[in-house]
Amino acid sequence: MNKPLILITNDDGHDANGIAVLTRLMMKIGDVVVVAPDGPRSAQSNALTVTHPIRFKKIEETEGLIRYICTGTPTDCVKLALNEIVERKPDLVVAGINHGSNAAVNVIYSGTMGAVLEGCENGILSIGFSICDHSMDADFSVFEPCILKITREALRNGLPHATCLNVNAPVGEIKGVKVARQCDGRWTKEYAKRTDPRGGSYFWLTGNFENHEPESTDTDEWALSQGYISIVPTKIDLTAYQAMDEICGWEF
């Protein structure tokens, strides 16, 4: 039988340590095709390139591995791979390992998870892996065996329709794995205002995460704070079903 075909991308760029580690791990499971941005594309969410052409080129081909770089976003990478590169539908899309957390509300901004949602939209088992360390020298060694275990279990069991996984790891010792829900919170003080040499103002994106439910013990933020990997099943269907009956009662 053919090995599973695994499509990999990220939002930190093709030369980030995280995607190198993820590629090495996935080659233990199946044949790997990497289609990754040619530079950092963090916080791109599901963005698509529509104002200029997209290009990609092959940069490596060895047994069990083909690597491409792409001028587009992470979502572009998945779309191009499915439409122009792979000869058969992948069995798995994985994105990461992201340098930085994609827990809580970060999931809606994440280019990593944008790519995962694109895979999910196309009916492919899809997983995003992230670690709570923004350093480009982040240590993934403790996370690595967990990535293999989670991936193999997902391939063995599958996921419900239109559902993917958002997996985040703490820094340092890992106590175990918690299946969690997305924490309710928001970013505050999001921009740092500075002054250029000519006296003009400019801004850097920064901010502090405000956890709206710090006492809850079933969220991804709690799991990470306690040293656990968080796994959040994430859906592409954004419908707020619990609000439908209430809104149907409005007088339109």
C-alpha positions as CSV (number, residue, x, y, z in Angstrom):
1,M,0.0,0.0,0.0
2,N,1.1,3.6,-0.6
3,K,2.3,5.6,2.4
4,P,0.1,8.4,3.5
5,L,0.8,11.6,1.5
6,I,1.4,14.5,3.8
7,L,1.3,18.2,2.8
8,I,3.2,20.6,5.0
9,T,3.2,24.3,5.2
10,N,3.7,27.1,7.8
11,D,3.6,30.9,8.3
12,D,7.1,31.4,9.6
13,G,8.7,30.8,6.2
14,H,10.3,27.8,4.6
15,D,13.6,28.1,6.4
16,A,12.1,28.3,10.0
17,N,13.3,25.6,12.4
18,G,9.7,24.6,13.2
19,I,8.9,23.4,9.7
20,A,12.2,21.6,9.4
21,V,11.4,19.6,12.6
22,L,7.8,19.0,11.4
23,T,9.1,17.8,8.0
24,R,11.6,15.4,9.6
25,L,8.8,14.0,11.9
26,M,6.3,13.5,9.1
27,M,8.8,11.6,7.0
28,K,8.6,8.9,9.7
29,I,4.9,8.6,8.8
30,G,4.5,9.1,5.1
31,D,5.7,10.7,1.9
32,V,6.0,14.5,2.3
33,V,5.4,17.5,0.1
34,V,6.3,20.8,1.6
35,V,4.9,24.0,0.1
36,A,5.9,26.9,2.3
37,P,6.0,30.7,2.0
38,D,9.4,32.1,0.9
39,G,9.4,34.3,4.0
40,P,7.5,35.0,7.2
41,R,3.7,35.3,6.7
42,S,2.5,35.4,10.4
43,A,-1.0,36.7,11.2
44,Q,-2.2,36.2,7.7
45,S,-5.2,34.1,8.8
46,N,-7.0,32.8,5.6
47,A,-5.6,35.6,3.4
48,L,-5.3,34.9,-0.3
49,T,-3.1,36.8,-2.8
50,V,-5.3,38.6,-5.2
51,T,-3.4,41.7,-6.3
52,H,-0.4,40.1,-7.9
53,P,0.7,36.8,-9.4
54,I,1.8,33.9,-7.2
55,R,4.9,31.9,-8.1
56,F,6.4,28.7,-6.7
57,K,9.5,26.6,-7.4
58,K,10.9,23.3,-6.3
59,I,14.0,23.6,-4.1
60,E,14.6,20.0,-3.1
61,E,13.6,16.5,-4.1
62,T,14.9,13.4,-2.3
63,E,13.3,10.0,-1.5
64,G,10.0,10.6,0.3
65,L,10.3,14.4,0.2
66,I,9.7,17.2,-2.2
67,R,10.0,20.8,-1.1
68,Y,8.7,24.0,-2.8
69,I,8.7,27.6,-1.8
70,C,5.9,29.9,-2.7
71,T,5.5,33.7,-2.9
72,G,2.0,33.6,-1.4
73,T,0.3,33.1,2.0
74,P,0.0,29.8,3.9
75,T,-3.5,29.4,2.5
76,D,-2.2,30.1,-1.0
77,C,0.4,27.4,-0.4
78,V,-2.3,24.8,0.3
79,K,-4.5,25.9,-2.6
80,L,-1.6,25.8,-5.0
81,A,-0.5,22.4,-3.8
82,L,-3.9,20.9,-4.2
83,N,-4.5,22.4,-7.6
84,E,-1.1,22.4,-9.2
85,I,1.5,20.3,-7.4
86,V,0.3,17.1,-5.8
87,E,-0.8,14.3,-8.1
88,R,-3.3,12.8,-5.6
89,K,-5.3,14.2,-2.7
90,P,-3.2,14.3,0.5
91,D,-4.2,12.1,3.4
92,L,-3.1,14.8,5.8
93,V,-2.3,18.5,5.9
94,V,-0.1,19.7,8.8
95,A,1.1,23.2,9.5
96,G,3.8,24.5,11.8
97,I,5.5,24.0,14.0
98,N,4.5,27.6,14.7
99,H,7.0,29.7,16.7
100,G,4.4,31.1,19.1
101,S,1.0,30.2,20.6
102,N,-2.1,29.8,18.5
103,A,-4.3,29.2,21.5
104,A,-7.4,31.2,22.4
105,V,-8.3,34.1,20.0
106,N,-5.0,33.7,18.2
107,V,-6.6,31.0,16.1
108,I,-8.5,33.6,14.0
109,Y,-5.3,35.5,13.2
110,S,-3.0,32.6,12.6
111,G,-1.6,31.9,9.2
112,T,-0.8,28.5,10.4
113,M,-4.4,27.7,11.3
114,G,-5.6,29.5,8.1
115,A,-3.7,26.8,6.2
116,V,-5.2,24.1,8.4
117,L,-8.7,25.3,7.8
118,E,-8.1,25.3,4.1
119,G,-7.1,21.7,4.2
120,C,-10.1,21.0,6.3
121,E,-12.4,22.8,3.8
122,N,-11.1,20.4,1.2
123,G,-12.1,17.4,3.2
124,I,-8.5,16.5,4.3
125,L,-7.5,15.6,7.8
126,S,-5.7,18.7,9.0
127,I,-3.7,19.6,12.1
128,G,-1.9,22.8,13.2
129,F,1.1,22.5,15.6
130,S,2.4,25.4,17.6
131,I,4.7,26.0,20.6
132,C,4.5,28.9,23.1
133,D,7.9,30.1,22.2
134,H,8.5,32.9,19.7
135,S,12.2,32.3,19.5
136,M,13.5,31.1,16.2
137,D,15.8,28.9,18.3
138,A,12.8,27.3,20.1
139,D,13.5,23.8,21.5
140,F,11.0,21.3,20.1
141,S,12.6,18.2,21.4
142,V,10.0,17.5,24.2
143,F,7.1,18.2,21.9
144,E,8.4,15.9,19.1
145,P,7.2,12.5,20.4
146,C,3.8,14.1,21.2
147,I,3.5,15.4,17.6
148,L,4.1,11.9,16.3
149,K,1.6,10.3,18.7
150,I,-1.2,12.9,18.0
151,T,-0.7,12.6,14.2
152,R,-0.8,8.8,14.2
153,E,-3.9,8.8,16.4
154,A,-5.6,11.3,14.1
155,L,-4.8,9.2,11.0
156,R,-6.0,6.1,12.7
157,N,-9.3,7.5,14.1
158,G,-10.1,10.4,11.7
159,L,-12.1,13.5,12.7
160,P,-15.7,14.5,12.3
161,H,-16.7,16.4,9.1
162,A,-15.4,19.9,8.8
163,T,-13.3,19.6,12.0
164,C,-9.5,20.1,12.3
165,L,-7.1,20.2,15.3
166,N,-5.4,23.2,16.8
167,V,-2.5,21.8,18.9
168,N,-0.4,24.0,21.2
169,A,2.5,23.0,23.4
170,P,3.9,24.8,26.5
171,V,7.6,25.5,26.9
172,G,9.6,23.1,28.9
173,E,8.3,19.9,30.6
174,I,5.1,18.5,29.2
175,K,2.8,16.8,31.8
176,G,0.5,15.3,29.2
177,V,-2.3,16.2,26.8
178,K,-5.6,17.9,27.4
179,V,-8.5,18.1,25.0
180,A,-9.7,21.6,25.6
181,R,-12.0,24.4,24.4
182,Q,-10.9,27.7,23.0
183,C,-10.4,30.2,25.8
184,D,-12.4,33.4,25.9
185,G,-10.1,36.4,25.8
186,R,-8.9,39.3,23.8
187,W,-5.8,41.4,23.1
188,T,-5.5,44.8,24.7
189,K,-3.0,47.7,24.2
190,E,-2.3,46.3,20.8
191,Y,0.0,48.9,19.3
192,A,3.1,50.6,20.6
193,K,3.3,54.2,19.3
194,R,6.7,55.5,18.4
195,T,8.2,58.6,16.8
196,D,10.5,58.6,13.8
197,P,13.4,61.0,13.3
198,R,11.2,63.5,11.5
199,G,8.7,63.6,14.3
200,G,6.1,61.5,12.7
201,S,4.2,58.7,14.5
202,Y,4.4,55.0,13.6
203,F,3.1,51.9,15.3
204,W,4.3,48.4,16.1
205,L,1.9,45.6,16.7
206,T,2.3,44.4,20.3
207,G,-0.3,43.9,23.0
208,N,-1.2,41.9,26.1
209,F,-3.6,38.9,26.2
210,E,-6.5,39.4,28.6
211,N,-7.9,36.0,29.7
212,H,-11.6,36.5,30.4
213,E,-12.0,33.2,32.3
214,P,-8.7,32.6,34.3
215,E,-10.4,30.3,36.7
216,S,-11.8,27.9,34.1
217,T,-10.0,24.6,34.0
218,D,-11.2,23.3,30.6
219,T,-9.6,25.9,28.3
220,D,-6.5,25.8,26.1
221,E,-4.9,28.6,28.0
222,W,-5.4,26.8,31.3
223,A,-3.9,23.6,29.9
224,L,-0.9,25.4,28.6
225,S,-0.4,27.3,31.9
226,Q,-0.3,24.0,33.7
227,G,2.2,22.4,31.5
228,Y,-0.1,20.4,29.2
229,I,-0.4,20.2,25.4
230,S,-3.8,21.6,24.4
231,I,-5.8,20.0,21.6
232,V,-8.8,22.1,20.5
233,P,-11.1,20.5,17.9
234,T,-11.8,23.5,15.6
235,K,-14.6,23.8,13.0
236,I,-14.8,25.7,9.8
237,D,-18.5,26.2,10.3
238,L,-18.7,29.6,12.2
239,T,-22.5,29.5,12.7
240,A,-23.6,30.3,16.2
241,Y,-26.3,27.7,16.4
242,Q,-27.2,28.6,20.0
243,A,-28.2,32.1,18.8
244,M,-30.4,31.1,15.9
245,D,-33.7,30.6,17.8
246,E,-33.3,33.9,19.6
247,I,-32.6,35.8,16.4
248,C,-35.5,34.1,14.7
249,G,-37.7,35.7,17.3
250,W,-36.7,39.2,16.3
251,E,-39.2,41.4,14.4
252,F,-37.7,41.9,11.0
